């Protein structure tokens, strides 16, 4: 006999009321089997649907068991938002309001958004839904699968074939399992007219207490409270109750179903250790892990909690503005299909977190103008740094771009700068008050530089990197450090510590790497200028992916000392030397910071050489001879895809129309195709042992992109290194001829334009060939990127050059990015198309001048069209 009433704080109905559901008295305890009564008592809240199910003495437990398995993110393959899309679409179509209401808050917390949810609630036709332009192709396919199944109990071969291009077989089957199970519940709740659950007084407080009671795990408590707060932002209290439809099933049923009555009653008082059931948190974010788990997971949890605590509560976005996929566990191996095709560039404005003044500070000025405003006292450094810090926090919540938020110390430094300016009337250096960010590898005293490796986490630096010291001496304010790929070894930005940084222009496309966090932050105006490093393209690739201007200098122009690489110190001196450089939103912004840095770099960097940085007019305004630009169309290894070739031709044509500029074609030097191979061997001179040893120390696996690319090998011998450097010297000598016109050494090419990559910005983890960028590291040529335009519908129709013979395996993979069955070209729509500008070794100022001339020609052409 069921004699115990639910706890008053958690009861949704008085125990004395007996509402009838089509004649079934769900609150009369007498007919309920004792086992089912124990199950009901184990729930932390009361739900009408469970009371109804409990009338089946034999089927109630297995129904809960099935639901438990469906909700468990470890046993389910499809993402929580795909799961919820199936449920909301089906319930909206059949009018199952009770079930829709239970699942709606879960979808909302996971970022489905008001517009999508309301469209699903109305049961709009698929044509109307798709016309809204807010659904990814994967979501459209899921909607079509549900629609056909609900209407006809079957699906067309075309739809299933479509699904197989977007989902695994496991995922397709699970879509139908979820659809079938919830269709059953919808029939029951509709057929028996299950009433809406009443609001529960003080529910949110009770939930927090239930979750955190007797828990010594501070991280679990913090996550629980944050999640409840996030739900309160977007839901009424009654809707929060709906969210916890999921919690008792996942956390209480496994205990109750295999326990005695006494243990079940004890379970009623036990805290739920996390919010796993709704997919809000993973075991990686709680203290639930088994003792046998790899050590790196615990380190990652602690580091993620530390990062999370660095985002002030008052700067947090409402959950409805956070896109799907961002609520997945940060270190989940999520590929493009897990994210919607969405831009988050407008989120800072839509969020209402930034005041009109802060929007003006972060959007209306270039670097030179903002510095002038602070020098004149029109804007305070504190106001500027606070505005950019807040915008950086917003950017992080929709891209995962940060690793170390430095907001409190940055604001404190800005206050000190204001005080000095007010007291002395003089700014602290030419970059006084400028908010900048740096890649995670730059040491900052007292802060980690773990470069995406758990083995290096919680080991704060004892001194600054040389560039950091220089920036501070110039008056800049460092507001944050940003995310990288694992060990800075991949052209994307994903690791097991902080997860994947997403491209703010399109979450399905790569943000590039390894300076991807910098690119995402600068693109979203969360920093005025970002500083990355480049040894294979790690400044230029992210700049290309996000439509920024990137500058890779020659060795010795910007201090590189004190950078954490994960390799033995000094290895770069005998193999391949990386460099530091800026990413910005204009050529002028690059020029302003380089003008401050380059002339004094030798005072700060033991690796720097004396250099001048002119501040005169661009070369186009004062030259006495033609400025000659060469067009290098390929590296000889990979043929550029049609949009890349087209945009290079467009820039060349714009330059031909520019007075004082001559354009010539540059034949591909045979030695250029050797550069990538030599560079690759020099980059891995230690045989990969340094990185693999660090990973092994915490049982951390390689990220998927690296698993087939990095194997432990013997380190290069001195003889092998010498031979590679000899080959490098031979290539350098051969490529000197590339800078002359028709072999005439008196007719010199000033700059060369070439692709940054042979393909447009690809989907996550599909960046193919880095030869177009790595070659110029080997040659030590300074190189920069310039965004030209976005990819358009007309670009999608071109197959020009695709009938030429394949040049090898790299070329074959590259063609698959345009013609392969697994790629829909439309994913590239509106992505930025960029070019690369290159000048000879140590001609860094000439590179800046060339970028000015070329960018001006591009902008003039845009104005003309």
C-alpha positions in Angstrom: 0.0 0.0 0.0 1.3 3.5 -0.9 0.9 5.6 2.3 3.8 8.1 1.9 3.0 11.4 0.3 5.6 13.3 -1.8 7.8 15.9 -0.1 5.7 19.2 0.1 8.3 21.3 -1.7 8.4 18.9 -4.6 4.7 17.9 -4.9 2.8 19.2 -7.9 -0.6 18.1 -6.5 -2.0 17.8 -3.0 -2.1 14.1 -2.0 -5.8 14.4 -1.3 -6.8 15.4 -4.8 -7.8 12.7 -7.2 -8.0 14.1 -10.8 -9.5 11.7 -13.3 -7.9 11.0 -16.6 -10.8 9.6 -18.7 -12.0 7.9 -15.6 -8.5 6.7 -14.4 -7.8 8.1 -11.0 -4.0 8.7 -11.1 -3.8 10.0 -7.5 -5.6 7.1 -5.9 -2.7 5.1 -4.5 -4.6 1.9 -3.7 -4.3 0.1 -7.1 -0.6 1.0 -7.6 1.7 -2.0 -7.3 4.1 -1.5 -4.4 7.2 -1.6 -6.7 5.7 1.2 -8.8 4.8 3.1 -5.7 8.5 3.0 -4.6 9.5 4.2 -8.1 7.1 7.2 -7.8 8.4 8.0 -4.3 12.0 8.0 -5.6 11.2 10.8 -8.0 12.2 14.3 -6.8 9.1 15.8 -8.5 5.6 14.6 -9.3 4.5 14.1 -12.9 1.0 13.2 -14.2 2.4 11.1 -17.0 4.4 8.9 -14.6 1.4 8.4 -12.3 -0.6 7.3 -15.3 2.1 4.8 -16.5 2.4 3.5 -12.9 -1.1 2.1 -13.4 0.5 -0.7 -15.4 2.0 -2.8 -12.7 4.3 -4.8 -15.1 5.2 -2.3 -17.9 6.1 0.8 -15.9 9.6 -0.3 -14.9 10.7 -1.4 -18.5 9.2 1.8 -20.0 11.3 3.8 -17.6 14.3 1.6 -18.4 13.9 2.3 -22.1 13.5 6.0 -21.5 16.6 5.9 -19.4 18.6 4.3 -22.2 17.3 6.9 -24.7 18.3 9.8 -22.5 21.7 8.6 -21.6 24.2 10.5 -23.8 26.7 7.6 -23.5 24.4 5.0 -25.0 22.7 7.3 -27.5 24.5 8.3 -30.7 22.4 11.2 -32.0 23.0 14.6 -30.4 20.5 16.0 -27.9 19.2 18.6 -30.3 18.6 16.0 -33.1 16.7 14.0 -30.4 14.7 17.0 -29.4 14.0 18.0 -33.0 12.4 14.6 -33.6 10.2 14.9 -30.6 9.1 18.5 -31.1 8.4 18.0 -34.8 6.3 14.9 -34.1 4.4 16.4 -31.2 3.8 19.6 -33.1 2.4 17.7 -36.0 0.0 15.5 -34.0 -0.9 18.2 -31.5 0.5 16.4 -28.4 0.7 19.6 -26.4 1.5 17.9 -23.0 4.5 16.1 -24.5 5.6 19.2 -26.5 5.5 21.2 -23.3 7.7 18.8 -21.4 10.4 18.8 -24.1 10.3 22.4 -25.1 12.5 23.7 -22.3 15.2 21.1 -22.9 15.3 22.2 -26.6 15.4 25.9 -25.5 18.3 25.4 -23.0 20.2 23.6 -25.7 19.9 26.6 -28.0 17.2 25.6 -30.5 15.9 29.1 -30.2 12.4 30.7 -30.0 11.9 31.0 -33.8 12.5 27.3 -34.4 10.5 26.1 -31.4 7.5 28.3 -32.3 7.5 27.0 -35.9 7.6 23.4 -34.6 4.8 24.1 -32.1 2.6 25.4 -35.0 3.2 22.3 -37.0 4.1 24.3 -40.1 4.5 22.5 -43.4 8.0 21.5 -44.3 8.1 23.9 -47.2 7.2 26.8 -44.8 9.9 25.6 -42.3 12.6 25.4 -44.9 11.7 28.8 -46.4 12.6 30.3 -43.1 16.3 29.7 -43.8 17.2 28.8 -40.2 17.5 25.0 -40.5 20.7 23.1 -41.4 20.6 20.5 -44.1 20.8 17.8 -41.4 17.8 19.3 -39.6 15.8 19.5 -42.8 16.5 15.9 -43.4 15.4 14.9 -39.9 12.2 16.9 -40.3 11.5 15.2 -43.6 12.0 11.8 -42.1 9.6 12.6 -39.3 7.0 14.1 -41.6 6.9 11.2 -44.0 6.8 8.6 -41.2 4.0 10.4 -39.4 2.0 10.8 -42.6 2.5 7.5 -44.3 4.3 5.2 -41.8 7.1 4.8 -44.3 9.8 6.9 -46.0 10.9 7.3 -49.6 14.1 5.9 -50.9 15.2 9.4 -51.8 14.8 10.6 -48.3 16.7 7.7 -46.8 19.5 8.1 -49.3 19.6 11.8 -48.4 19.9 10.8 -44.7 22.7 8.4 -45.4 24.8 11.3 -46.8 24.3 13.3 -43.6 24.1 10.7 -40.8 25.6 7.4 -39.8 23.4 4.3 -40.0 23.3 4.3 -36.2 22.0 7.8 -36.1 19.3 7.1 -38.7 18.1 4.1 -36.8 18.0 6.1 -33.5 16.0 8.8 -35.2 13.3 6.2 -35.8 13.6 4.7 -32.3 13.1 8.1 -30.7 10.2 8.8 -33.1 8.6 5.5 -32.3 8.9 5.7 -28.5 7.7 9.2 -28.2 4.8 8.5 -30.7 3.7 5.9 -28.2 3.8 8.4 -25.3 2.0 10.9 -27.5 -0.8 8.5 -28.2 -1.2 7.7 -24.5 -1.0 11.4 -23.3 -3.4 12.5 -26.0 -5.7 9.5 -25.9 -6.2 9.7 -22.1 -6.1 13.5 -22.0 -3.2 13.8 -19.5 -3.5 17.2 -17.7 -0.7 19.8 -17.6 1.4 19.6 -14.5 0.9 22.4 -12.0 3.7 24.7 -11.1 5.8 23.7 -8.1 6.5 26.3 -5.5 10.2 27.1 -4.9 11.2 24.4 -7.4 14.5 25.9 -8.5 15.7 26.1 -5.0 14.6 22.6 -4.3 16.4 21.3 -7.4 19.7 22.9 -6.4 19.4 21.5 -2.9 18.5 18.1 -4.3 21.5 18.1 -6.6 24.1 19.5 -4.3 23.0 18.2 -0.9 25.8 16.2 0.8 28.1 16.8 -2.3 31.7 17.7 -1.5 32.4 18.3 -5.2 32.4 22.0 -5.6 32.5 21.7 -9.4 29.3 19.7 -9.4 27.6 22.3 -7.3 28.8 25.2 -9.5 27.6 23.4 -12.7 24.2 22.5 -11.1 23.6 26.1 -10.0 24.7 27.6 -13.3 22.4 25.2 -15.2 19.4 26.0 -13.1 20.2 29.7 -13.5 20.4 29.3 -17.2 17.0 27.5 -17.2 15.5 30.4 -15.2 16.7 32.8 -17.9 14.6 31.2 -20.5 11.8 29.3 -18.7 8.9 29.9 -16.3 9.1 27.8 -13.1 6.5 25.4 -14.5 8.7 24.9 -17.6 11.6 24.1 -15.4 9.5 21.4 -13.8 9.1 20.1 -17.3 12.9 19.9 -17.7 13.1 17.6 -14.8 10.9 15.1 -16.5 14.3 13.8 -17.5 16.2 13.8 -14.2 14.4 11.2 -12.2 14.4 8.7 -15.0 18.1 8.9 -15.5 19.4 9.4 -12.0 16.8 7.6 -9.8 15.6 4.6 -11.9 18.9 2.7 -12.1 19.1 2.9 -8.3 15.5 2.0 -7.6 15.1 -0.8 -10.1 17.8 -2.8 -8.5 17.4 -1.8 -4.9 15.3 -2.8 -1.9 12.5 -0.6 -0.6 14.8 0.8 2.1 17.5 1.7 -0.4 14.9 3.3 -2.7 13.8 5.5 0.2 17.4 6.5 0.8 17.8 7.3 -2.9 15.1 9.8 -2.5 17.4 11.8 -0.2 20.6 11.3 -2.3 21.8 14.2 -4.5 21.7 13.7 -8.2 25.4 14.1 -9.1 24.9 16.0 -12.3 22.4 17.0 -15.0 23.4 14.3 -17.5 20.0 13.1 -18.3 19.0 16.2 -20.3 22.4 16.3 -21.9 23.1 19.6 -20.1 26.3 18.4 -18.7 28.5 15.4 -19.4 30.4 13.2 -17.0 33.4 15.2 -18.1 31.9 18.2 -16.2 31.1 16.4 -13.0 32.6 14.3 -10.3 30.9 11.1 -11.6 33.9 9.6 -13.4 35.0 6.1 -12.5 38.4 5.8 -10.9 39.6 3.9 -14.0 39.2 6.8 -16.3 42.3 8.3 -18.0 44.0 11.0 -16.0 43.5 13.7 -18.7 39.7 13.8 -18.2 40.0 15.0 -14.6 42.5 17.6 -15.7 40.2 18.7 -18.5 37.3 19.0 -16.1 39.2 21.2 -13.7 40.5 23.4 -16.5 37.1 23.8 -18.1 35.7 24.8 -14.7 38.4 27.3 -14.2 37.7 28.8 -17.6 34.0 28.9 -17.0 34.5 30.7 -13.7 36.3 33.4 -15.6 33.2 34.6 -17.4 31.3 37.0 -15.1 27.7 36.1 -14.4 26.5 39.5 -15.6 28.2 38.9 -19.0 26.5 35.6 -19.7 24.3 35.2 -22.7 20.7 33.9 -22.3 20.6 30.3 -23.5 18.2 31.2 -26.3 21.1 33.1 -28.1 23.5 30.2 -27.8 23.4 28.0 -31.0 23.0 24.3 -31.1 26.1 22.3 -30.5 27.6 24.8 -28.0 25.9 22.7 -25.2 27.6 19.5 -26.2 30.5 18.5 -23.9 33.4 20.8 -24.8 35.8 18.0 -25.6 33.2 15.8 -27.5 34.6 15.0 -31.0 31.9 17.0 -32.8 32.2 17.4 -36.5 30.4 19.8 -38.9 27.1 17.8 -38.8 26.7 18.6 -35.0 26.4 22.3 -35.7 23.9 24.3 -37.6 24.9 26.5 -40.5 24.7 29.7 -38.5 26.7 32.9 -38.2 27.0 34.3 -34.7 28.5 37.6 -35.7 25.4 39.5 -34.7 25.1 38.0 -31.2 27.0 40.8 -29.4 24.4 43.3 -30.8 21.4 41.0 -30.3 22.4 40.1 -26.7 21.7 43.6 -25.2 24.6 43.0 -22.9 26.7 45.8 -24.5 25.6 49.3 -23.9 25.3 51.7 -26.9 28.6 53.3 -25.8 30.3 49.8 -25.6 29.0 48.9 -29.1 30.4 52.2 -30.4 33.8 51.5 -28.7 34.1 48.0 -30.2 32.7 48.8 -33.6 33.4 52.4 -34.7 37.2 52.7 -34.5 40.2 51.3 -36.2 43.4 50.9 -34.0 44.8 54.4 -34.8 41.5 56.1 -34.1 40.9 54.3 -30.9 44.4 55.1 -29.6 43.8 58.8 -30.5 40.5 58.8 -28.5 42.3 57.5 -25.4 45.3 59.8 -25.7 42.9 62.8 -26.0 40.9 61.6 -23.0 37.7 61.3 -25.0 37.6 57.6 -24.0 39.2 56.1 -20.9 41.3 53.0 -21.2 39.1 51.4 -18.5 35.9 52.0 -20.6 37.7 50.6 -23.7 39.1 47.5 -22.0 35.9 46.8 -20.2 33.9 47.0 -23.4 36.3 44.6 -25.3 36.5 42.3 -22.3 32.7 42.0 -22.2 32.6 41.4 -26.0 35.3 38.8 -25.7 33.2 37.0 -23.1 30.3 37.0 -25.4 32.4 35.8 -28.3 33.7 32.9 -26.2 30.2 31.7 -25.3 29.3 31.2 -29.0 32.7 30.1 -30.3 34.8 28.6 -27.4 37.7 31.0 -28.4 39.2 31.7 -25.0 41.5 29.6 -22.8 42.5 32.2 -20.1 40.2 35.2 -19.6 42.2 38.0 -18.0 39.4 40.5 -17.5 40.0 41.6 -13.9 43.7 42.1 -14.3 43.1 43.8 -17.7 40.6 46.3 -16.2 43.0 47.0 -13.3 45.8 47.7 -15.7 43.6 50.0 -17.7 42.8 52.0 -14.6 46.5 52.3 -13.9 47.0 53.6 -17.4 44.3 56.2 -17.0 45.8 57.3 -13.7 49.2 57.8 -15.3 47.8 59.7 -18.3 45.8 61.9 -16.0 48.8 62.6 -13.7 51.5 63.1 -16.3 49.5 64.1 -19.4 51.5 61.5 -21.4 50.4 58.1 -22.6 52.3 54.9 -21.7 53.7 54.1 -25.1 52.3 54.2 -28.6 49.7 51.4 -27.9 48.4 53.0 -24.7 45.2 51.2 -23.6 44.9 49.1 -26.7 43.0 45.8 -25.9 44.9 42.9 -27.5 44.8 39.1 -27.2 47.5 36.5 -27.5 47.5 32.9 -28.5 47.7 30.4 -25.6 51.4 29.6 -26.3 52.6 33.0 -25.2 53.7 32.8 -21.6 52.1 35.3 -19.1 53.4 35.3 -15.6 51.1 33.4 -13.3 49.0 32.0 -16.1 48.9 28.6 -17.8 50.2 28.0 -21.4 49.0 24.5 -21.9 48.6 24.7 -25.7 45.7 22.2 -25.6 47.6 19.5 -23.7 46.5 18.4 -20.3 50.1 17.6 -19.3 50.9 21.3 -19.3 47.7 22.4 -17.5 48.0 24.0 -14.0 51.6 24.9 -14.5 51.5 28.7 -14.5 54.4 30.5 -16.1 57.0 32.2 -14.0 57.8 34.9 -16.5 56.4 36.7 -19.6 57.2 35.7 -23.2 59.3 38.4 -24.9 56.4 39.7 -27.0 54.2 40.0 -24.0 56.8 42.1 -22.2 57.1 44.3 -25.3 53.4 44.8 -25.7 53.0 45.8 -22.0 55.9 48.2 -22.4 54.1 49.8 -25.4 51.0 50.4 -23.3 48.9 47.6 -24.6 46.4 45.7 -22.4 46.2 41.9 -22.8 42.6 40.9 -22.1 42.7 37.1 -22.9 44.6 34.1 -24.2 43.0 32.1 -26.9 42.5 28.5 -28.0 44.7 26.3 -30.3 44.7 22.9 -31.8 46.2 20.0 -29.7 49.9 20.9 -29.3 49.4 23.5 -32.1 49.8 20.6 -34.5 46.6 20.8 -36.7 45.0 23.3 -39.1 41.9 23.4 -37.0 41.5 24.4 -33.3 40.3 21.4 -31.3 41.9 19.9 -28.2 40.9 17.8 -25.2 41.3 20.6 -22.7 39.1 23.4 -24.1 37.2 21.7 -26.9 36.7 23.0 -30.4 36.7 26.7 -31.4 34.0 27.4 -33.9 34.1 29.7 -36.9 31.8 32.7 -36.0 30.9 33.2 -39.7 29.6 29.6 -40.0 29.7 27.0 -37.3 30.0 24.2 -39.9 33.2 25.5 -41.3 36.7 25.3 -39.8 38.0 28.3 -37.9 41.5 27.2 -39.0 44.5 26.6 -36.8 46.4 26.6 -34.9 45.7 30.3 -34.0 41.9 29.7 -34.5 41.0 31.2 -31.1 42.6 34.4 -32.1 40.9 34.5 -35.4 37.4 33.9 -33.9 37.9 36.5 -31.2 39.3 39.2 -33.5 36.6 38.5 -36.2 33.9 39.1 -33.5 35.6 42.3 -32.4 36.4 40.9 -29.0 40.0 42.2 -29.4 41.4 45.0 -31.5 44.5 42.9 -32.6 45.4 39.3 -31.9 48.9 37.8 -31.9 49.4 34.3 -33.2 52.3 32.1 -34.3 53.0 30.6 -37.7 55.2 27.6 -38.6 53.0 26.0 -41.3 50.3 28.6 -41.8 48.9 29.1 -38.3 48.4 32.8 -38.7 47.4 32.9 -42.4 45.0 29.9 -42.4 42.8 31.2 -39.5 42.8 34.6 -41.1 41.6 33.1 -44.4 38.9 31.2 -42.6 37.5 34.2 -40.8 38.0 37.0 -43.4 40.9 38.7 -41.5 44.2 40.2 -42.5 47.1 38.1 -41.2 50.8 38.9 -41.3 53.6 36.3 -41.0 56.9 38.2 -40.7 60.4 37.0 -41.5 62.3 35.4 -38.6 63.8 38.1 -36.3 61.2 40.8 -36.9 58.9 40.1 -33.8 60.2 38.5 -30.6 59.4 34.7 -30.4 61.3 33.9 -27.2 59.3 32.5 -24.3 56.7 30.8 -26.5 55.6 27.3 -25.4 55.8 24.9 -28.3 55.7 21.5 -26.6 59.1 20.7 -28.1 62.6 20.9 -26.7 63.8 24.5 -26.5 66.1 25.4 -29.3 64.7 22.8 -31.7 63.5 25.5 -34.1 67.0 26.9 -34.4 68.2 23.7 -36.1 65.0 22.7 -37.9 62.2 25.1 -38.8 61.7 28.3 -36.8 58.2 29.6 -36.1 57.4 33.3 -36.0 54.9 35.5 -34.1 52.6 37.9 -36.0 49.4 39.9 -35.8 45.8 39.2 -37.1 43.6 42.3 -37.6 40.6 43.6 -39.4 42.4 45.9 -41.8 45.9 46.5 -43.3 46.0 49.8 -41.5 45.6 48.1 -38.1 48.4 45.7 -39.0 50.6 48.7 -39.9 49.9 50.6 -36.7 51.0 47.8 -34.4 53.9 46.7 -36.6 55.1 50.3 -36.7 55.3 50.2 -32.9 56.8 46.7 -32.6 59.4 46.2 -35.3 61.8 49.1 -34.7 62.4 48.2 -31.1 62.0 44.4 -31.4 65.8 43.8 -31.0 65.6 45.4 -27.5 63.2 42.6 -26.3 64.0 39.6 -28.3 67.3 37.8 -28.4 66.2 36.3 -31.7 65.5 39.7 -33.3 67.6 41.8 -35.7 67.8 45.6 -36.1 65.0 46.8 -38.4 63.2 49.9 -39.5 59.5 50.3 -40.2 58.8 53.3 -42.4 55.8 55.4 -41.7 55.7 57.3 -45.0 53.0 57.2 -47.7 52.3 53.9 -49.4 54.8 53.0 -52.2 52.1 53.5 -54.8 52.1 57.3 -54.1 55.8 57.9 -54.2 57.4 55.3 -56.5 59.5 56.3 -59.5 59.1 52.9 -61.3 56.3 50.4 -61.9 55.3 48.3 -58.9 55.4 44.7 -60.3 53.1 42.0 -58.9 53.6 38.4 -59.9 50.8 35.9 -60.1 51.7 32.4 -58.8 48.7 30.2 -59.6 49.7 26.9 -58.0 52.4 25.3 -55.9 52.8 22.4 -58.3 51.3 19.9 -55.9 47.7 20.8 -55.6 45.5 22.6 -58.2 43.4 25.3 -56.7 39.6 24.7 -56.9 37.6 27.0 -59.2 36.5 29.7 -56.7 40.1 30.0 -55.5 41.5 30.3 -59.0 38.8 32.8 -60.0 39.3 35.2 -57.1 43.1 35.2 -57.8 42.3 36.2 -61.4 39.9 38.9 -60.2 42.6 40.4 -58.0 45.1 40.3 -60.8 42.6 42.1 -63.1 42.0 44.7 -60.4 45.7 45.3 -60.2 46.0 45.7 -64.0 43.6 48.6 -63.8 45.6 50.2 -61.0 47.9 53.0 -62.3 51.6 52.3 -61.7 51.1 48.6 -61.2 52.3 45.9 -63.6 51.1 42.3 -63.4 53.1 39.4 -64.7 52.6 35.6 -64.5 55.1 33.7 -62.5 56.0 30.2 -63.8 55.9 27.5 -61.1 59.5 26.9 -60.1 60.1 23.1 -59.9 61.7 23.5 -56.5 58.5 24.9 -55.0 56.8 21.5 -55.0 59.7 20.2 -52.8 59.1 22.8 -50.1 56.2 21.1 -48.3 58.1 17.8 -48.0 61.2 19.4 -46.6 59.2 21.6 -44.2 57.2 18.7 -43.0 60.3 16.6 -42.1 62.0 19.6 -40.3 58.8 20.3 -38.3 58.9 16.7 -37.0 62.7 16.6 -36.4 62.1 15.0 -33.0 60.1 12.2 -34.5 57.0 13.4 -32.7 58.3 12.1 -29.4 58.0 15.3 -27.5 54.3 15.6 -28.2 53.6 11.9 -27.7 55.5 11.8 -24.4 53.4 14.7 -23.1 50.2 13.0 -24.1 51.3 9.7 -22.7 51.9 11.2 -19.3 48.2 11.8 -18.7 46.9 9.0 -21.0 45.6 11.6 -23.4 44.8 10.4 -26.9 45.6 12.2 -30.1 42.7 14.2 -31.5 41.1 12.3 -34.5 42.7 14.6 -37.1 46.2 13.8 -35.9 45.7 10.1 -35.2 46.6 9.1 -38.8 49.2 11.8 -39.2 51.5 11.5 -36.2 53.3 8.3 -35.4 56.3 8.0 -33.1 59.5 7.8 -35.2 63.2 8.1 -34.5 64.4 11.6 -34.2 66.5 12.9 -37.1 70.2 12.4 -36.8 72.6 15.2 -37.2 73.5 13.9 -40.6 69.8 13.8 -41.6 69.3 17.4 -40.4 72.3 18.6 -42.3 71.1 16.9 -45.5 67.6 18.5 -45.1 69.2 21.9 -44.6 71.3 21.4 -47.7 68.1 20.6 -49.6 66.5 23.7 -48.2 69.5 25.8 -49.3 69.2 24.4 -52.8 65.5 25.3 -53.0 66.2 28.8 -51.7 68.8 29.3 -54.4 66.5 28.0 -57.1 63.6 30.2 -56.0 65.7 33.4 -56.2 64.9 33.2 -59.9 61.2 33.5 -59.1 61.6 37.2 -58.3 62.9 38.3 -61.7 61.0 39.0 -64.8 62.0 36.7 -67.7 65.3 35.9 -65.9 66.4 39.6 -66.0 67.8 40.4 -62.6 67.3 44.1 -63.2 63.5 43.7 -63.6 62.5 42.6 -60.1 59.1 41.4 -59.0 58.1 43.3 -55.9 55.4 41.0 -54.6 53.7 37.8 -55.5 50.0 36.9 -55.1 49.0 33.3 -54.7 46.3 31.3 -52.9 46.4 30.8 -49.1 45.0 27.3 -49.7 43.9 25.4 -52.8 40.3 25.2 -51.5 37.6 27.5 -50.0 37.1 27.5 -46.2 36.3 23.8 -45.7 34.1 22.1 -43.2 35.5 21.2 -39.7 38.6 19.0 -39.9 38.7 18.9 -43.7 41.5 21.4 -44.3 43.7 19.7 -46.9 47.0 21.1 -48.1 49.2 23.5 -46.2 51.9 23.6 -48.9 50.8 27.1 -50.0 51.6 28.5 -46.5 54.3 26.1 -45.2 56.6 26.6 -48.2 57.1 30.3 -47.3 58.0 29.4 -43.7 60.8 27.1 -45.1 61.9 30.0 -47.4 61.5 32.6 -44.6 59.5 34.8 -47.0 57.2 37.2 -45.2 53.6 36.6 -46.2 50.2 38.1 -45.5 46.5 37.4 -46.2 43.9 39.7 -47.6 40.2 38.9 -47.7 38.8 39.6 -51.2 35.1 38.7 -51.2 32.6 36.1 -50.1 31.9 33.0 -52.2 28.7 33.4 -54.2 26.1 31.3 -56.0 27.9 31.9 -59.3 31.1 30.4 -57.9 29.2 27.1 -57.2 28.6 26.4 -60.8 32.2 26.4 -62.0 34.2 23.3 -62.6 36.9 25.1 -64.5 40.2 23.2 -64.3 38.7 20.1 -62.8 39.4 18.0 -65.9 43.1 18.5 -65.7 45.2 15.4 -64.7 45.5 14.8 -61.0 48.8 15.8 -59.5 48.8 13.2 -56.7 47.1 12.2 -53.5 46.9 15.7 -52.1 45.3 16.9 -55.3 42.8 14.1 -55.3 41.7 14.9 -51.8 41.4 18.5 -52.7 39.2 17.8 -55.7 36.9 15.7 -53.4 36.2 19.0 -51.5 34.5 20.2 -54.6 33.3 17.2 -56.5 33.2 14.5 -53.8 29.9 12.8 -52.9 30.3 13.7 -49.3 30.4 17.5 -49.9 27.5 19.8 -50.8 29.1 22.8 -52.3 26.5 25.1 -50.8 28.2 24.7 -47.5 30.8 27.2 -48.8 28.3 29.9 -49.6 29.2 33.3 -48.1 32.5 32.0 -46.8 35.4 34.4 -47.3 37.8 34.0 -50.2 41.3 35.4 -49.6 44.6 35.7 -51.3 48.2 35.5 -50.0 50.8 38.2 -50.7 54.5 37.2 -50.5 57.7 39.2 -50.7 61.4 38.2 -50.5 63.1 37.3 -47.2 63.4 40.3 -44.8 61.3 42.5 -47.0 58.7 42.8 -44.4 57.9 46.5 -44.8 57.7 46.0 -48.5 55.1 43.2 -47.8 53.0 45.7 -45.8 53.3 48.2 -48.7 52.3 45.6 -51.2 49.3 44.6 -49.0 48.2 48.3 -48.9 48.4 48.6 -52.7 46.6 45.3 -53.4 43.9 45.9 -50.7 43.3 49.3 -52.2 42.9 47.9 -55.6 40.4 45.3 -54.3 38.4 47.9 -52.5 38.4 50.1 -55.6 37.0 47.3 -57.6 34.3 46.6 -55.0 33.3 50.3 -55.2 33.2 50.2 -59.0 30.9 47.2 -59.0 
